[in-house]
């Protein structure tokens, strides 16, 4: 599963000003990320505002992404929800053409017990024609996948190949690293702590920041994976302020502001999300300009 080492990007879903999916903008983003050197792409994760897309829109976005990518990078499909039956049915009928894995966030709002979480993923694993990556993001779902549940799933189902971990709990990460199968992937789901997670044994990140700065961010992650943390630390520290601003008024409004400045796609989001304030937008634009200039300077012979 080394295709999921390095930087995966949880792609935004571009929208037009009238709220429709911006397919040319999505094409532009896919090409930008591919040229930016990332290792794989994630379509319709939470950063893709998947909760606001209907079934038909999701089907079209998945198909368009696979078509534009055209086999250049591994693709991961975000398929999740808090109705296990509905998630399983979606997976059973999902057109896997062009896709290498499914990323599925733990159920939100219901706040299931650990046994409920286990049974939810058991149903997904038994239904999925593709490898499954768990996604633990307690700040969004309202519940945590305990380390014991993660490793239980990892040992019980060979097609559950990894977890995108965004709990930020290093005690939990330590337990996963200690108890997981050797080939089970620990992937950072939180940009600011990707460096220390790789030092612990993580294999990379599924990134938000990488949407806007794929070259800078993926180069940093590759340095980490090579064990050159001193060189990686320079980029890590340089990205701190930019990363903070990406989440200051909600994701993906922040990174869409940066993408608008870079002329990749617009900054429209769907309600209940709104665009960032004009004050924050100005700060993001200035920081994006600075970092993009830095990347351009590094690329110049």
PyMOL commands that set and color helices and strands:
alter all, ss='L'
color gray80, all
select helices_A, chain A and resi 2-4+23-35+46-48+50-52+55-69+84-92+114-127+138-141+147-156+170-179+191-200+209-211+214-225+229-238+240-247+253-261+278-299
alter helices_A, ss='H'
color red, helices_A
select strands_A, chain A and resi 6-10+40-43+74-78+101-105+131-136+160-165+185-188+204-207
alter strands_A, ss='S'
color yellow, strands_A
deselect
rebuild
show_as cartoon
